[in-house]
Amino acid sequence: MNERDLVKRLAQHPELKAQIEKLLDVAESRNEILLADDAEDFVVEEGTKLNKMFLEEWAVKQESRASTEFTKRHKSVRQDIKKNSGGTQA
């Protein structure tokens, strides 16, 4: 993956991008954190938030994928029910 691909992918996830930028700001000393202990606390806290965001996005994608797959698998069953019930479901 090249840099352009990463930028495009991050653009599709603005909350994740913002969180990663906060962490980069610490790594590049672009904030007001002066002590290593404070930097560590910040990174741990922000890392926890980032972890939660990743897992939430992953769960949403998994749910969507499962829903789509379920619909594909059961589409013919729904059509058969409609045909056999005269357009109304029991």
ABEGO torsion letter per residue (X at the ends): XBAAAAAAAAAABAAAAAAAAAAAAAAAGABABABAAAAAAAAAAAAAAAAAAAAAAAAAAAAAAAAAAAAAAAAAAAAAAAAAAGGBBX
